[in-house]
Amino acid sequence: MAGGTTGGTGRLLTIDLPADPGRLAPTRERLRAWLQAQGVGEWDVETVLIATGEACANAIEHGYRFAPEGITTLRVELHDDRLEIEVRDHGGWRPTDGDDGGDRGRGRLIMSRVMDEATIVGTPEGTCVRLVKHLTGR
């Protein structure tokens, strides 16, 4: 796993996440600690954790189908009052069929509801989820 760094235009955290669902909780806790250390308010921390957790879980399940060699890269950059998050995998892209039925397939909806921007770009080379959150309380 890569560590947190301070970059040119903002503060940056990168984490390489293996395609193992057991790594999701420690990754969330590491992200929570980093956000809190940056002075991000608790409400924003919680909403970012929800959306980022969905994106990472989707990469593990759908991008890599739990293949242990798959690596998802989580990149979080803080710019003043805005967080930019990318979750990138190099797994297979499966377009949505539009009507999943049941309790599955709500990750996109959740991400778009709790974040200010949620963009998903899938190609044969993988998927990139880009999330933006304008911070409310710092």
A tleap script that builds the chain and sets N, CA, C and O, in Angstrom:
source leaprc.protein.ff14SB
mol = sequence {
  NMET ALA GLY GLY THR THR GLY GLY THR GLY
  ARG LEU LEU THR ILE ASP LEU PRO ALA ASP
  PRO GLY ARG LEU ALA PRO THR ARG GLU ARG
  LEU ARG ALA TRP LEU GLN ALA GLN GLY VAL
  GLY GLU TRP ASP VAL GLU THR VAL LEU ILE
  ALA THR GLY GLU ALA CYS ALA ASN ALA ILE
  GLU HIE GLY TYR ARG PHE ALA PRO GLU GLY
  ILE THR THR LEU ARG VAL GLU LEU HIE ASP
  ASP ARG LEU GLU ILE GLU VAL ARG ASP HIE
  GLY GLY TRP ARG PRO THR ASP GLY ASP ASP
  GLY GLY ASP ARG GLY ARG GLY ARG LEU ILE
  MET SER ARG VAL MET ASP GLU ALA THR ILE
  VAL GLY THR PRO GLU GLY THR CYS VAL ARG
  LEU VAL LYS HIE LEU THR GLY CARG
}
set mol.1.N position { 0.828 -1.183 0.000 }
set mol.1.CA position { 0.000 0.000 0.000 }
set mol.1.C position { 0.869 1.241 0.000 }
set mol.1.O position { 1.879 1.309 0.700 }
set mol.2.N position { 0.468 2.211 -0.786 }
set mol.2.CA position { 1.180 3.480 -0.814 }
set mol.2.C position { 0.704 4.336 0.355 }
set mol.2.O position { -0.383 4.118 0.891 }
set mol.3.N position { 1.502 5.288 0.739 }
set mol.3.CA position { 1.168 6.119 1.881 }
set mol.3.C position { 0.622 7.466 1.471 }
set mol.3.O position { 0.493 7.762 0.283 }
set mol.4.N position { 0.303 8.279 2.460 }
set mol.4.CA position { -0.168 9.627 2.204 }
set mol.4.C position { 0.998 10.533 1.880 }
set mol.4.O position { 2.082 10.393 2.447 }
set mol.5.N position { 0.777 11.457 0.975 }
set mol.5.CA position { 1.812 12.411 0.610 }
set mol.5.C position { 1.198 13.784 0.487 }
set mol.5.O position { -0.021 13.925 0.396 }
set mol.6.N position { 2.033 14.778 0.483 }
set mol.6.CA position { 1.590 16.138 0.224 }
set mol.6.C position { 2.061 16.499 -1.170 }
set mol.6.O position { 3.259 16.512 -1.451 }
set mol.7.N position { 1.099 16.794 -2.049 }
set mol.7.CA position { 1.420 17.088 -3.439 }
set mol.7.C position { 1.393 18.572 -3.716 }
set mol.7.O position { 1.142 19.371 -2.814 }
set mol.8.N position { 1.651 18.947 -4.960 }
set mol.8.CA position { 1.769 20.337 -5.365 }
set mol.8.C position { 0.539 21.170 -5.096 }
set mol.8.O position { 0.654 22.216 -4.457 }
set mol.9.N position { -0.657 20.754 -5.557 }
set mol.9.CA position { -1.841 21.587 -5.430 }
set mol.9.C position { -2.764 21.167 -4.304 }
set mol.9.O position { -3.727 21.876 -4.014 }
set mol.10.N position { -2.510 20.064 -3.675 }
set mol.10.CA position { -3.375 19.612 -2.599 }
set mol.10.C position { -2.708 18.519 -1.818 }
set mol.10.O position { -1.584 18.115 -2.115 }
set mol.11.N position { -3.411 18.041 -0.811 }
set mol.11.CA position { -2.912 16.914 -0.038 }
set mol.11.C position { -3.442 15.635 -0.658 }
set mol.11.O position { -4.597 15.573 -1.079 }
set mol.12.N position { -2.599 14.618 -0.714 }
set mol.12.CA position { -2.894 13.421 -1.491 }
set mol.12.C position { -2.702 12.163 -0.662 }
set mol.12.O position { -1.743 12.047 0.102 }
set mol.13.N position { -3.626 11.223 -0.821 }
set mol.13.CA position { -3.517 9.897 -0.244 }
set mol.13.C position { -3.748 8.892 -1.364 }
set mol.13.O position { -4.718 9.011 -2.113 }
set mol.14.N position { -2.872 7.911 -1.484 }
set mol.14.CA position { -3.080 6.819 -2.425 }
set mol.14.C position { -2.975 5.498 -1.666 }
set mol.14.O position { -2.124 5.327 -0.793 }
set mol.15.N position { -3.852 4.584 -2.017 }
set mol.15.CA position { -3.868 3.256 -1.405 }
set mol.15.C position { -4.075 2.248 -2.527 }
set mol.15.O position { -4.996 2.387 -3.332 }
set mol.16.N position { -3.219 1.235 -2.578 }
set mol.16.CA position { -3.410 0.112 -3.485 }
set mol.16.C position { -4.124 -0.977 -2.708 }
set mol.16.O position { -3.614 -1.481 -1.707 }
set mol.17.N position { -5.307 -1.336 -3.179 }
set mol.17.CA position { -6.192 -2.243 -2.469 }
set mol.17.C position { -6.303 -3.567 -3.218 }
set mol.17.O position { -6.800 -3.588 -4.345 }
set mol.18.N position { -5.849 -4.683 -2.618 }
set mol.18.CA position { -6.009 -5.989 -3.259 }
set mol.18.C position { -7.497 -6.354 -3.370 }
set mol.18.O position { -8.314 -5.890 -2.575 }
set mol.19.N position { -7.836 -7.174 -4.345 }
set mol.19.CA position { -9.228 -7.576 -4.580 }
set mol.19.C position { -9.672 -8.615 -3.550 }
set mol.19.O position { -10.008 -9.751 -3.884 }
set mol.20.N position { -9.662 -8.194 -2.312 }
set mol.20.CA position { -10.033 -9.045 -1.190 }
set mol.20.C position { -11.022 -8.254 -0.333 }
set mol.20.O position { -10.643 -7.236 0.246 }
set mol.21.N position { -12.280 -8.695 -0.237 }
set mol.21.CA position { -13.263 -7.947 0.546 }
set mol.21.C position { -12.828 -7.710 1.995 }
set mol.21.O position { -13.275 -6.752 2.625 }
set mol.22.N position { -11.969 -8.566 2.518 }
set mol.22.CA position { -11.461 -8.386 3.869 }
set mol.22.C position { -10.591 -7.149 4.031 }
set mol.22.O position { -10.321 -6.734 5.158 }
set mol.23.N position { -10.147 -6.552 2.932 }
set mol.23.CA position { -9.318 -5.347 2.983 }
set mol.23.C position { -10.156 -4.064 2.958 }
set mol.23.O position { -9.615 -2.972 3.132 }
set mol.24.N position { -11.468 -4.185 2.743 }
set mol.24.CA position { -12.310 -2.988 2.662 }
set mol.24.C position { -12.378 -2.237 3.996 }
set mol.24.O position { -12.203 -1.019 4.022 }
set mol.25.N position { -12.625 -2.939 5.094 }
set mol.25.CA position { -12.753 -2.264 6.395 }
set mol.25.C position { -11.460 -1.563 6.800 }
set mol.25.O position { -11.522 -0.405 7.214 }
set mol.26.N position { -10.282 -2.202 6.704 }
set mol.26.CA position { -9.055 -1.481 7.053 }
set mol.26.C position { -8.794 -0.281 6.129 }
set mol.26.O position { -8.241 0.729 6.562 }
set mol.27.N position { -9.189 -0.396 4.871 }
set mol.27.CA position { -9.009 0.723 3.938 }
set mol.27.C position { -9.911 1.880 4.336 }
set mol.27.O position { -9.482 3.034 4.324 }
set mol.28.N position { -11.162 1.581 4.690 }
set mol.28.CA position { -12.074 2.636 5.156 }
set mol.28.C position { -11.524 3.321 6.398 }
set mol.28.O position { -11.584 4.546 6.508 }
set mol.29.N position { -10.988 2.543 7.334 }
set mol.29.CA position { -10.462 3.137 8.564 }
set mol.29.C position { -9.231 4.005 8.285 }
set mol.29.O position { -9.048 5.053 8.905 }
set mol.30.N position { -8.404 3.564 7.361 }
set mol.30.CA position { -7.236 4.372 6.987 }
set mol.30.C position { -7.675 5.683 6.329 }
set mol.30.O position { -7.117 6.743 6.612 }
set mol.31.N position { -8.677 5.603 5.452 }
set mol.31.CA position { -9.207 6.807 4.815 }
set mol.31.C position { -9.852 7.713 5.859 }
set mol.31.O position { -9.654 8.928 5.826 }
set mol.32.N position { -10.615 7.144 6.780 }
set mol.32.CA position { -11.249 7.943 7.841 }
set mol.32.C position { -10.185 8.717 8.631 }
set mol.32.O position { -10.332 9.918 8.858 }
set mol.33.N position { -9.124 8.035 9.043 }
set mol.33.CA position { -8.073 8.682 9.836 }
set mol.33.C position { -7.407 9.802 9.040 }
set mol.33.O position { -7.110 10.862 9.591 }
set mol.34.N position { -7.171 9.574 7.753 }
set mol.34.CA position { -6.531 10.589 6.915 }
set mol.34.C position { -7.440 11.807 6.767 }
set mol.34.O position { -6.986 12.943 6.901 }
set mol.35.N position { -8.727 11.570 6.491 }
set mol.35.CA position { -9.670 12.685 6.344 }
set mol.35.C position { -9.768 13.491 7.634 }
set mol.35.O position { -9.767 14.722 7.596 }
set mol.36.N position { -9.852 12.813 8.766 }
set mol.36.CA position { -9.932 13.510 10.048 }
set mol.36.C position { -8.658 14.308 10.322 }
set mol.36.O position { -8.724 15.416 10.853 }
set mol.37.N position { -7.512 13.757 9.966 }
set mol.37.CA position { -6.246 14.473 10.154 }
set mol.37.C position { -6.174 15.722 9.277 }
set mol.37.O position { -5.466 16.674 9.606 }
set mol.38.N position { -6.908 15.718 8.160 }
set mol.38.CA position { -6.946 16.885 7.269 }
set mol.38.C position { -7.973 17.918 7.726 }
set mol.38.O position { -8.096 18.978 7.112 }
set mol.39.N position { -8.713 17.622 8.799 }
set mol.39.CA position { -9.703 18.561 9.313 }
set mol.39.C position { -11.048 18.487 8.615 }
set mol.39.O position { -11.847 19.416 8.724 }
set mol.40.N position { -11.317 17.399 7.899 }
set mol.40.CA position { -12.602 17.237 7.228 }
set mol.40.C position { -13.662 16.941 8.289 }
set mol.40.O position { -13.450 16.112 9.173 }
set mol.41.N position { -14.814 17.632 8.193 }
set mol.41.CA position { -15.896 17.463 9.158 }
set mol.41.C position { -16.489 16.060 9.134 }
set mol.41.O position { -16.432 15.369 8.117 }
set mol.42.N position { -17.054 15.651 10.254 }
set mol.42.CA position { -17.540 14.279 10.412 }
set mol.42.C position { -18.631 13.913 9.408 }
set mol.42.O position { -18.638 12.794 8.894 }
set mol.43.N position { -19.546 14.828 9.122 }
set mol.43.CA position { -20.605 14.546 8.142 }
set mol.43.C position { -19.991 14.227 6.775 }
set mol.43.O position { -20.377 13.255 6.127 }
set mol.44.N position { -19.047 15.041 6.350 }
set mol.44.CA position { -18.383 14.808 5.066 }
set mol.44.C position { -17.583 13.513 5.083 }
set mol.44.O position { -17.568 12.778 4.096 }
set mol.45.N position { -16.918 13.232 6.200 }
set mol.45.CA position { -16.149 11.983 6.317 }
set mol.45.C position { -17.076 10.794 6.084 }
set mol.45.O position { -16.752 9.895 5.308 }
set mol.46.N position { -18.211 10.787 6.743 }
set mol.46.CA position { -19.133 9.653 6.634 }
set mol.46.C position { -19.660 9.491 5.214 }
set mol.46.O position { -19.723 8.369 4.711 }
set mol.47.N position { -20.040 10.580 4.559 }
set mol.47.CA position { -20.570 10.456 3.199 }
set mol.47.C position { -19.486 10.007 2.221 }
set mol.47.O position { -19.760 9.227 1.309 }
set mol.48.N position { -18.272 10.489 2.403 }
set mol.48.CA position { -17.159 10.067 1.547 }
set mol.48.C position { -16.866 8.588 1.750 }
set mol.48.O position { -16.601 7.872 0.784 }
set mol.49.N position { -16.912 8.121 2.995 }
set mol.49.CA position { -16.659 6.705 3.272 }
set mol.49.C position { -17.722 5.813 2.629 }
set mol.49.O position { -17.403 4.737 2.124 }
set mol.50.N position { -18.978 6.253 2.642 }
set mol.50.CA position { -20.051 5.480 2.016 }
set mol.50.C position { -19.793 5.334 0.513 }
set mol.50.O position { -19.798 4.224 -0.019 }
set mol.51.N position { -19.567 6.462 -0.162 }
set mol.51.CA position { -19.387 6.435 -1.618 }
set mol.51.C position { -18.110 5.711 -2.019 }
set mol.51.O position { -18.115 4.921 -2.964 }
set mol.52.N position { -17.025 5.971 -1.316 }
set mol.52.CA position { -15.745 5.334 -1.637 }
set mol.52.C position { -15.814 3.833 -1.369 }
set mol.52.O position { -15.277 3.036 -2.139 }
set mol.53.N position { -16.468 3.451 -0.289 }
set mol.53.CA position { -16.643 2.030 0.015 }
set mol.53.C position { -17.409 1.310 -1.081 }
set mol.53.O position { -17.057 0.192 -1.455 }
set mol.54.N position { -18.458 1.947 -1.598 }
set mol.54.CA position { -19.225 1.369 -2.709 }
set mol.54.C position { -18.345 1.189 -3.939 }
set mol.54.O position { -18.360 0.133 -4.572 }
set mol.55.N position { -17.579 2.224 -4.273 }
set mol.55.CA position { -16.730 2.160 -5.466 }
set mol.55.C position { -15.669 1.070 -5.331 }
set mol.55.O position { -15.422 0.323 -6.279 }
set mol.56.N position { -15.044 0.976 -4.163 }
set mol.56.CA position { -14.014 -0.052 -3.955 }
set mol.56.C position { -14.615 -1.453 -3.963 }
set mol.56.O position { -14.037 -2.368 -4.549 }
set mol.57.N position { -15.760 -1.633 -3.324 }
set mol.57.CA position { -16.411 -2.941 -3.306 }
set mol.57.C position { -16.808 -3.365 -4.720 }
set mol.57.O position { -16.666 -4.533 -5.083 }
set mol.58.N position { -17.302 -2.422 -5.514 }
set mol.58.CA position { -17.665 -2.736 -6.897 }
set mol.58.C position { -16.449 -3.144 -7.714 }
set mol.58.O position { -16.530 -4.056 -8.537 }
set mol.59.N position { -15.322 -2.474 -7.494 }
set mol.59.CA position { -14.102 -2.827 -8.233 }
set mol.59.C position { -13.667 -4.250 -7.894 }
set mol.59.O position { -13.280 -5.019 -8.775 }
set mol.60.N position { -13.736 -4.586 -6.621 }
set mol.60.CA position { -13.331 -5.928 -6.183 }
set mol.60.C position { -14.273 -6.991 -6.740 }
set mol.60.O position { -13.834 -8.016 -7.261 }
set mol.61.N position { -15.566 -6.733 -6.624 }
set mol.61.CA position { -16.547 -7.739 -7.018 }
set mol.61.C position { -16.726 -7.817 -8.529 }
set mol.61.O position { -16.671 -8.903 -9.106 }
set mol.62.N position { -16.940 -6.677 -9.167 }
set mol.62.CA position { -17.278 -6.680 -10.588 }
set mol.62.C position { -16.060 -6.556 -11.494 }
set mol.62.O position { -15.992 -7.202 -12.539 }
set mol.63.N position { -15.101 -5.730 -11.097 }
set mol.63.CA position { -13.918 -5.537 -11.932 }
set mol.63.C position { -13.008 -6.746 -11.931 }
set mol.63.O position { -12.511 -7.166 -12.976 }
set mol.64.N position { -12.793 -7.307 -10.739 }
set mol.64.CA position { -11.845 -8.416 -10.618 }
set mol.64.C position { -12.500 -9.748 -10.288 }
set mol.64.O position { -11.845 -10.789 -10.325 }
set mol.65.N position { -13.796 -9.721 -9.964 }
set mol.65.CA position { -14.495 -10.937 -9.560 }
set mol.65.C position { -13.725 -11.675 -8.465 }
set mol.65.O position { -13.599 -12.899 -8.474 }
set mol.66.N position { -13.215 -10.876 -7.518 }
set mol.66.CA position { -12.514 -11.354 -6.326 }
set mol.66.C position { -11.180 -12.035 -6.635 }
set mol.66.O position { -10.650 -12.742 -5.778 }
set mol.67.N position { -10.623 -11.841 -7.836 }
set mol.67.CA position { -9.318 -12.438 -8.169 }
set mol.67.C position { -8.256 -11.797 -7.281 }
set mol.67.O position { -8.104 -10.576 -7.311 }
set mol.68.N position { -7.515 -12.576 -6.494 }
set mol.68.CA position { -6.597 -12.013 -5.495 }
set mol.68.C position { -5.470 -11.165 -6.087 }
set mol.68.O position { -4.909 -10.321 -5.388 }
set mol.69.N position { -5.131 -11.372 -7.346 }
set mol.69.CA position { -4.042 -10.578 -7.932 }
set mol.69.C position { -4.512 -9.195 -8.392 }
set mol.69.O position { -3.687 -8.355 -8.750 }
set mol.70.N position { -5.820 -8.952 -8.387 }
set mol.70.CA position { -6.342 -7.654 -8.814 }
set mol.70.C position { -6.031 -6.562 -7.807 }
set mol.70.O position { -6.168 -6.762 -6.600 }
set mol.71.N position { -5.615 -5.412 -8.303 }
set mol.71.CA position { -5.313 -4.268 -7.438 }
set mol.71.C position { -6.164 -3.079 -7.877 }
set mol.71.O position { -6.163 -2.693 -9.046 }
set mol.72.N position { -6.882 -2.514 -6.928 }
set mol.72.CA position { -7.643 -1.288 -7.140 }
set mol.72.C position { -6.847 -0.154 -6.515 }
set mol.72.O position { -6.349 -0.283 -5.397 }
set mol.73.N position { -6.727 0.950 -7.228 }
set mol.73.CA position { -6.019 2.111 -6.695 }
set mol.73.C position { -7.027 3.163 -6.261 }
set mol.73.O position { -7.860 3.615 -7.047 }
set mol.74.N position { -6.933 3.538 -5.002 }
set mol.74.CA position { -7.745 4.604 -4.431 }
set mol.74.C position { -6.852 5.826 -4.314 }
set mol.74.O position { -5.788 5.774 -3.697 }
set mol.75.N position { -7.294 6.930 -4.914 }
set mol.75.CA position { -6.534 8.180 -4.883 }
set mol.75.C position { -7.472 9.270 -4.388 }
set mol.75.O position { -8.529 9.504 -4.974 }
set mol.76.N position { -7.078 9.939 -3.301 }
set mol.76.CA position { -7.893 10.990 -2.697 }
set mol.76.C position { -7.042 12.241 -2.613 }
set mol.76.O position { -5.939 12.221 -2.067 }
set mol.77.N position { -7.564 13.331 -3.159 }
set mol.77.CA position { -6.829 14.596 -3.115 }
set mol.77.C position { -7.731 15.684 -2.546 }
set mol.77.O position { -8.874 15.855 -2.969 }
set mol.78.N position { -7.193 16.406 -1.587 }
set mol.78.CA position { -7.910 17.490 -0.934 }
set mol.78.C position { -7.420 18.824 -1.472 }
set mol.78.O position { -6.227 19.123 -1.440 }
set mol.79.N position { -8.358 19.620 -1.967 }
set mol.79.CA position { -8.092 20.977 -2.458 }
set mol.79.C position { -8.991 21.929 -1.673 }
set mol.79.O position { -10.189 22.001 -1.944 }
set mol.80.N position { -8.447 22.646 -0.723 }
set mol.80.CA position { -9.204 23.622 0.068 }
set mol.80.C position { -10.525 23.033 0.562 }
set mol.80.O position { -10.543 22.326 1.570 }
set mol.81.N position { -11.644 23.318 -0.142 }
set mol.81.CA position { -12.957 22.869 0.315 }
set mol.81.C position { -13.546 21.790 -0.591 }
set mol.81.O position { -14.765 21.630 -0.647 }
set mol.82.N position { -12.699 21.051 -1.296 }
set mol.82.CA position { -13.174 20.043 -2.245 }
set mol.82.C position { -12.292 18.802 -2.200 }
set mol.82.O position { -11.065 18.895 -2.211 }
set mol.83.N position { -12.936 17.643 -2.149 }
set mol.83.CA position { -12.238 16.364 -2.236 }
set mol.83.C position { -12.467 15.774 -3.621 }
set mol.83.O position { -13.593 15.758 -4.119 }
set mol.84.N position { -11.403 15.294 -4.233 }
set mol.84.CA position { -11.496 14.570 -5.496 }
set mol.84.C position { -11.000 13.157 -5.247 }
set mol.84.O position { -9.898 12.957 -4.736 }
set mol.85.N position { -11.814 12.182 -5.610 }
set mol.85.CA position { -11.511 10.785 -5.337 }
set mol.85.C position { -11.575 10.002 -6.634 }
set mol.85.O position { -12.507 10.173 -7.420 }
set mol.86.N position { -10.591 9.146 -6.862 }
set mol.86.CA position { -10.623 8.222 -7.984 }
set mol.86.C position { -10.430 6.811 -7.458 }
set mol.86.O position { -9.558 6.554 -6.628 }
set mol.87.N position { -11.251 5.906 -7.952 }
set mol.87.CA position { -11.120 4.482 -7.669 }
set mol.87.C position { -10.957 3.825 -9.037 }
set mol.87.O position { -11.866 3.842 -9.866 }
set mol.88.N position { -9.778 3.246 -9.251 }
set mol.88.CA position { -9.435 2.722 -10.575 }
set mol.88.C position { -9.055 1.256 -10.484 }
set mol.88.O position { -8.240 0.852 -9.654 }
set mol.89.N position { -9.676 0.458 -11.375 }
set mol.89.CA position { -9.284 -0.946 -11.479 }
set mol.89.C position { -8.905 -1.243 -12.925 }
set mol.89.O position { -9.182 -0.458 -13.832 }
set mol.90.N position { -8.280 -2.367 -13.113 }
set mol.90.CA position { -7.877 -2.799 -14.453 }
set mol.90.C position { -8.551 -4.121 -14.805 }
set mol.90.O position { -8.028 -4.917 -15.585 }
set mol.91.N position { -9.717 -4.333 -14.215 }
set mol.91.CA position { -10.474 -5.556 -14.446 }
set mol.91.C position { -11.417 -5.419 -15.629 }
set mol.91.O position { -11.343 -4.462 -16.400 }
set mol.92.N position { -12.296 -6.387 -15.754 }
set mol.92.CA position { -13.246 -6.408 -16.864 }
set mol.92.C position { -14.405 -5.470 -16.629 }
set mol.92.O position { -14.862 -5.308 -15.498 }
set mol.93.N position { -14.881 -4.853 -17.688 }
set mol.93.CA position { -16.014 -3.941 -17.616 }
set mol.93.C position { -17.268 -4.691 -18.009 }
set mol.93.O position { -17.301 -5.369 -19.036 }
set mol.94.N position { -18.302 -4.569 -17.189 }
set mol.94.CA position { -19.590 -5.190 -17.469 }
set mol.94.C position { -20.635 -4.088 -17.444 }
set mol.94.O position { -20.968 -3.578 -16.374 }
set mol.95.N position { -21.164 -3.710 -18.618 }
set mol.95.CA position { -22.174 -2.657 -18.619 }
set mol.95.C position { -23.416 -3.085 -17.838 }
set mol.95.O position { -23.761 -4.265 -17.783 }
set mol.96.N position { -24.068 -2.108 -17.245 }
set mol.96.CA position { -25.282 -2.394 -16.486 }
set mol.96.C position { -26.419 -2.736 -17.438 }
set mol.96.O position { -26.499 -2.199 -18.543 }
set mol.97.N position { -27.286 -3.625 -17.006 }
set mol.97.CA position { -28.432 -3.965 -17.843 }
set mol.97.C position { -29.631 -3.083 -17.532 }
set mol.97.O position { -30.688 -3.238 -18.144 }
set mol.98.N position { -29.483 -2.173 -16.602 }
set mol.98.CA position { -30.535 -1.202 -16.327 }
set mol.98.C position { -31.532 -1.650 -15.267 }
set mol.98.O position { -32.003 -0.819 -14.491 }
set mol.99.N position { -31.870 -2.933 -15.209 }
set mol.99.CA position { -32.844 -3.416 -14.237 }
set mol.99.C position { -32.294 -4.653 -13.559 }
set mol.99.O position { -32.513 -5.778 -14.008 }
set mol.100.N position { -31.581 -4.427 -12.477 }
set mol.100.CA position { -30.948 -5.518 -11.752 }
set mol.100.C position { -31.962 -6.290 -10.916 }
set mol.100.O position { -31.816 -7.495 -10.709 }
set mol.101.N position { -32.980 -5.599 -10.441 }
set mol.101.CA position { -33.962 -6.241 -9.581 }
set mol.101.C position { -33.370 -6.517 -8.207 }
set mol.101.O position { -32.150 -6.537 -8.051 }
set mol.102.N position { -34.207 -6.728 -7.229 }
set mol.102.CA position { -33.730 -7.071 -5.900 }
set mol.102.C position { -32.973 -5.939 -5.232 }
set mol.102.O position { -33.184 -4.761 -5.517 }
set mol.103.N position { -32.085 -6.338 -4.335 }
set mol.103.CA position { -31.338 -5.363 -3.544 }
set mol.103.C position { -29.972 -5.044 -4.128 }
set mol.103.O position { -29.207 -4.311 -3.503 }
set mol.104.N position { -29.639 -5.561 -5.292 }
set mol.104.CA position { -28.314 -5.360 -5.880 }
set mol.104.C position { -28.353 -4.174 -6.842 }
set mol.104.O position { -29.423 -3.753 -7.280 }
set mol.105.N position { -27.172 -3.641 -7.167 }
set mol.105.CA position { -27.086 -2.628 -8.205 }
set mol.105.C position { -27.416 -1.221 -7.782 }
set mol.105.O position { -27.739 -0.390 -8.630 }
set mol.106.N position { -27.348 -0.923 -6.499 }
set mol.106.CA position { -27.676 0.435 -6.047 }
set mol.106.C position { -26.446 1.287 -5.781 }
set mol.106.O position { -26.574 2.431 -5.347 }
set mol.107.N position { -25.256 0.751 -6.034 }
set mol.107.CA position { -24.028 1.478 -5.748 }
set mol.107.C position { -23.923 2.794 -6.488 }
set mol.107.O position { -23.534 3.806 -5.905 }
set mol.108.N position { -24.265 2.792 -7.768 }
set mol.108.CA position { -24.213 4.035 -8.556 }
set mol.108.C position { -25.158 5.082 -7.994 }
set mol.108.O position { -24.801 6.254 -7.876 }
set mol.109.N position { -26.364 4.656 -7.647 }
set mol.109.CA position { -27.353 5.575 -7.090 }
set mol.109.C position { -26.858 6.159 -5.771 }
set mol.109.O position { -26.959 7.364 -5.540 }
set mol.110.N position { -26.326 5.306 -4.915 }
set mol.110.CA position { -25.808 5.773 -3.621 }
set mol.110.C position { -24.697 6.791 -3.834 }
set mol.110.O position { -24.703 7.857 -3.219 }
set mol.111.N position { -23.731 6.463 -4.714 }
set mol.111.CA position { -22.611 7.386 -4.955 }
set mol.111.C position { -23.112 8.724 -5.475 }
set mol.111.O position { -22.639 9.771 -5.033 }
set mol.112.N position { -24.060 8.710 -6.405 }
set mol.112.CA position { -24.537 9.969 -6.982 }
set mol.112.C position { -25.356 10.782 -5.993 }
set mol.112.O position { -25.410 12.007 -6.099 }
set mol.113.N position { -25.994 10.122 -5.034 }
set mol.113.CA position { -26.802 10.849 -4.053 }
set mol.113.C position { -25.966 11.501 -2.964 }
set mol.113.O position { -26.303 12.593 -2.508 }
set mol.114.N position { -24.880 10.856 -2.534 }
set mol.114.CA position { -24.126 11.399 -1.403 }
set mol.114.C position { -22.954 12.280 -1.825 }
set mol.114.O position { -22.392 13.000 -1.000 }
set mol.115.N position { -22.581 12.226 -3.105 }
set mol.115.CA position { -21.465 13.038 -3.589 }
set mol.115.C position { -22.003 14.135 -4.504 }
set mol.115.O position { -23.118 14.035 -5.016 }
set mol.116.N position { -21.205 15.178 -4.706 }
set mol.116.CA position { -21.611 16.250 -5.610 }
set mol.116.C position { -21.435 15.855 -7.068 }
set mol.116.O position { -22.176 16.318 -7.935 }
set mol.117.N position { -20.465 15.009 -7.335 }
set mol.117.CA position { -20.253 14.463 -8.678 }
set mol.117.C position { -19.876 13.000 -8.538 }
set mol.117.O position { -19.124 12.622 -7.639 }
set mol.118.N position { -20.408 12.180 -9.438 }
set mol.118.CA position { -20.060 10.760 -9.480 }
set mol.118.C position { -20.067 10.334 -10.939 }
set mol.118.O position { -21.118 10.274 -11.577 }
set mol.119.N position { -18.880 10.040 -11.457 }
set mol.119.CA position { -18.729 9.655 -12.854 }
set mol.119.C position { -18.072 8.289 -12.920 }
set mol.119.O position { -17.077 8.035 -12.241 }
set mol.120.N position { -18.629 7.417 -13.735 }
set mol.120.CA position { -18.064 6.083 -13.916 }
set mol.120.C position { -17.756 5.897 -15.388 }
set mol.120.O position { -18.638 6.001 -16.240 }
set mol.121.N position { -16.487 5.619 -15.679 }
set mol.121.CA position { -16.070 5.382 -17.055 }
set mol.121.C position { -15.503 3.976 -17.134 }
set mol.121.O position { -14.507 3.656 -16.485 }
set mol.122.N position { -16.150 3.139 -17.936 }
set mol.122.CA position { -15.694 1.771 -18.106 }
set mol.122.C position { -15.189 1.538 -19.512 }
set mol.122.O position { -15.816 1.950 -20.488 }
set mol.123.N position { -14.063 0.881 -19.605 }
set mol.123.CA position { -13.477 0.529 -20.894 }
set mol.123.C position { -13.018 -0.924 -20.806 }
set mol.123.O position { -13.040 -1.506 -19.721 }
set mol.124.N position { -12.608 -1.513 -21.904 }
set mol.124.CA position { -12.060 -2.873 -21.833 }
set mol.124.C position { -10.816 -2.963 -20.936 }
set mol.124.O position { -10.471 -4.051 -20.475 }
set mol.125.N position { -10.142 -1.837 -20.686 }
set mol.125.CA position { -8.930 -1.828 -19.854 }
set mol.125.C position { -9.229 -1.640 -18.378 }
set mol.125.O position { -8.315 -1.700 -17.556 }
set mol.126.N position { -10.487 -1.414 -18.023 }
set mol.126.CA position { -10.827 -1.242 -16.621 }
set mol.126.C position { -11.845 -0.141 -16.413 }
set mol.126.O position { -12.450 0.362 -17.360 }
set mol.127.N position { -12.020 0.219 -15.159 }
set mol.127.CA position { -13.034 1.195 -14.772 }
set mol.127.C position { -12.406 2.258 -13.880 }
set mol.127.O position { -11.558 1.964 -13.037 }
set mol.128.N position { -12.840 3.495 -14.084 }
set mol.128.CA position { -12.442 4.591 -13.207 }
set mol.128.C position { -13.705 5.266 -12.675 }
set mol.128.O position { -14.536 5.754 -13.441 }
set mol.129.N position { -13.829 5.282 -11.363 }
set mol.129.CA position { -14.913 5.995 -10.707 }
set mol.129.C position { -14.313 7.284 -10.166 }
set mol.129.O position { -13.340 7.257 -9.412 }
set mol.130.N position { -14.897 8.411 -10.554 }
set mol.130.CA position { -14.426 9.716 -10.095 }
set mol.130.C position { -15.529 10.334 -9.258 }
set mol.130.O position { -16.660 10.498 -9.716 }
set mol.131.N position { -15.183 10.675 -8.026 }
set mol.131.CA position { -16.125 11.258 -7.081 }
set mol.131.C position { -15.615 12.619 -6.627 }
set mol.131.O position { -14.416 12.791 -6.405 }
set mol.132.N position { -16.512 13.580 -6.488 }
set mol.132.CA position { -16.155 14.907 -5.992 }
set mol.132.C position { -17.112 15.263 -4.878 }
set mol.132.O position { -18.323 15.073 -4.997 }
set mol.133.N position { -16.559 15.785 -3.790 }
set mol.133.CA position { -17.363 16.239 -2.654 }
set mol.133.C position { -16.928 17.639 -2.271 }
set mol.133.O position { -15.759 17.869 -1.961 }
set mol.134.N position { -17.875 18.586 -2.291 }
set mol.134.CA position { -17.617 19.939 -1.785 }
set mol.134.C position { -17.872 19.886 -0.291 }
set mol.134.O position { -18.978 19.571 0.149 }
set mol.135.N position { -16.850 20.193 0.484 }
set mol.135.CA position { -16.895 20.014 1.920 }
set mol.135.C position { -17.761 21.088 2.594 }
set mol.135.O position { -17.731 22.262 2.225 }
set mol.136.N position { -18.520 20.649 3.579 }
set mol.136.CA position { -19.445 21.562 4.259 }
set mol.136.C position { -18.902 22.099 5.564 }
set mol.136.O position { -19.229 23.221 5.951 }
set mol.137.N position { -18.077 21.322 6.253 }
set mol.137.CA position { -17.620 21.773 7.554 }
set mol.137.C position { -16.171 21.425 7.803 }
set mol.137.O position { -15.844 20.278 8.109 }
set mol.138.N position { -15.288 22.425 7.670 }
set mol.138.CA position { -13.869 22.174 7.946 }
set mol.138.C position { -13.430 23.107 9.030 }
set mol.138.O position { -12.268 23.081 9.434 }
savepdb mol mol.pdb
quit
